[in-house]
Amino acid sequence: MRRLVSAALALFGAFLTPALAQQPQRSECLAMANAAPRATPVAFRPAAGTAEVEITYAGHSTYFIDTPGGLRIATDYSGAYQVGRLPDVVTMNRAHSTHYSLFPDKRIPHVLHGWSEDGKPAIVSERISDTFIRNVTTDIRRYFGDDAGTDMIRDGNSIFIFEVAGLCIGHLGHLHHKLDDSHFAQIGRLDIVMVPIDGTYTMSLDGVSDITKRLRASVVLPMHRFATPLDDFMHRIGQQFEIDRRSGRSFRMSRDALPPKPTVIILDGV
């Protein structure tokens, strides 16, 4: 009888496993954004050895994210900005050639485009090692100017979101327009967000500042920052954000070490 039950369970598992594999991946960041706030006991102390990610600003819009599982991710990767070893995963946006490469190093195993060649929205939703990676598509324009009407290419770029070590890390990419409620709903909660602050080539400083304030991430990492004094950006996002200016190009962060007040971390070691 025991052998019969074991055989039946094994057969059931054989049918169940492919079905589970076909189910869409689950975003913990979306789940946490939609959940009711949780009370934290006053006596709570972070556990020793909390998993950390290391984030390195390579330049322009390229950040490297090194995960606790040893995965190395590079954002808006063109190959021009390299720090240390070759990444395992690269994400790309096609607004300009400084944000993508059609001929990346063949040793990079995972190349994720923020656009699709068939005119449909790109869909990224996959777990690679210890990281779940997904995207939220946005439009791009052919010319300068916020919301440039018919010059917009629908779903031409993506906001990429990396969920790892209990953190929700977002990269806004080469963002060209304001986000609506549906975008914010798809993004969910972000703990760390990488924001383009050039004020011209992407979008206006007022527009990107409004987005930054609404996202309410604990850590804001400026990028694409060659054209705009940081003081202009800080003036627009308001006094609720602290400034943490560092001489290095890297820092480590865990879920338990997120700053209590929203903080703009400026890495000046590039």
Secondary structure, DSSP 8 states (H G I E B T S, - for coil): -HHHHHHHHHHHHHHHHHHHHHS----HHHHHHHS------TT----TT--EEEEEEEETTEEEEE-TTS-EEESS--SSS--SS--SEEEE--SSGGG--SS--TT-SEEEESS-TTSS----EEEETTEEEEEEEEEEESSSSTT-GGGEEEEEEEEEEEEETTEEEEE--S--S---HHHHHHH---SEEEEE--SSSS--HHHHHHHHHHH--SEEEEES-SSS-HHHHHHHH-TTSEEEEESSSEEEEEGGG--SS-EEEEE---
